[in-house]
């Protein structure tokens, strides 16, 4: 039986389980979120948010790569939102997938080198 998660493993841009701080500012809304990424890829990130975004909501994304350089910034949009219940409490979170849009070439190259650093020759 196929599950929803099977499709996520067939991504155009595979994601790595990396924890980075990300700020998300939905367009046209006052509230912003600061969260840790669940995973990061060239096409986007997944994060756990305390409130749901609407599917296809556009947002500003500021991704801190922890490499001492300025954060990667771009626009994005939510592509999936899955409610998730914390087993230890009654708190509900929302597992959210964000697709990167309008990323400049400099940010794209920084993200690429962060995700797959060059291999060193002996």
C-alpha positions in Angstrom: 0.0 0.0 0.0 1.4 3.4 -0.9 1.4 6.1 1.7 1.5 9.9 1.4 5.2 9.9 2.3 6.1 7.6 -0.6 5.7 10.6 -3.0 8.0 12.7 -0.8 10.8 10.3 -1.4 10.5 10.8 -5.2 11.2 14.5 -5.1 12.9 16.4 -7.9 15.2 17.9 -5.2 16.0 15.4 -2.5 16.2 16.8 1.0 18.7 16.2 3.8 17.8 16.1 7.4 19.5 19.4 8.5 18.4 21.6 11.3 18.7 25.3 10.5 16.8 28.2 11.9 14.2 29.7 9.5 12.0 32.7 9.7 8.7 32.7 7.8 6.7 35.8 7.1 3.4 35.0 5.3 2.7 37.7 2.7 -0.1 40.1 3.8 -0.1 38.8 7.4 1.3 40.5 10.6 2.4 37.2 12.2 5.7 35.6 11.5 7.2 32.3 12.6 10.7 31.3 13.7 11.2 27.5 13.5 13.9 24.9 13.0 13.9 23.0 9.7 13.1 19.3 9.7 15.0 19.0 6.4 16.4 21.2 3.7 16.8 20.8 -0.1 17.4 22.9 -3.1 13.7 23.0 -3.8 12.5 23.9 -0.3 12.3 23.0 3.4 9.9 21.4 5.8 9.2 22.9 9.2 6.9 22.3 12.1 4.7 25.4 12.8 2.4 26.2 15.7 -0.3 27.5 13.3 -1.3 26.3 9.8 -0.5 28.2 6.6 -3.0 27.9 3.9 -1.9 25.8 1.0 -0.1 27.9 -1.6 0.3 30.9 0.7 3.3 32.9 -0.3 5.8 33.9 2.3 9.2 35.5 2.8 11.8 32.9 3.9 15.0 33.7 5.7 17.1 30.6 6.2 20.2 30.8 8.5 22.7 28.2 7.3 25.0 28.5 10.4 28.0 29.1 8.2 28.8 32.6 9.5 27.5 34.2 6.3 24.3 36.3 5.9 21.1 34.2 5.7 19.6 32.9 2.5 16.5 34.9 1.6 13.8 34.2 -0.9 10.1 34.1 -1.4 8.3 30.7 -1.1 5.0 29.1 -0.9 3.4 26.4 1.3 2.8 23.3 -0.7 1.5 20.9 2.0 0.3 21.2 5.6 -0.2 18.2 7.7 -1.7 18.5 11.3 0.5 16.7 13.9 -0.5 16.0 17.5 2.3 16.1 20.1 2.0 12.8 21.9 3.2 14.2 25.2 0.7 17.1 25.3 -2.5 18.3 23.7 -0.5 20.7 21.6 -1.1 20.6 17.8 1.6 21.5 15.3 1.5 21.7 11.6 4.2 19.9 9.5 4.6 22.3 6.6 6.4 22.0 3.3 7.7 25.2 1.8 8.8 25.5 -1.8 11.5 28.1 -2.7 10.6 30.6 -5.3 12.6 33.6 -6.7 15.9 32.6 -5.1 18.8 34.6 -6.5 21.8 32.9 -8.0 24.1 33.9 -5.1 21.7 32.3 -2.6 21.2 29.3 -4.7 25.0 28.6 -4.9 25.4 29.1 -1.2 22.6 26.7 -0.4 24.0 24.2 -2.9 27.5 24.3 -1.3 26.0 24.0 2.2 23.9 21.0 1.2 26.6 19.2 -0.7 30.0 20.5 0.1 32.8 19.7 -2.3 34.6 16.5 -1.6 38.2 16.8 -0.6 40.9 15.0 -2.6 43.6 13.2 -0.7 
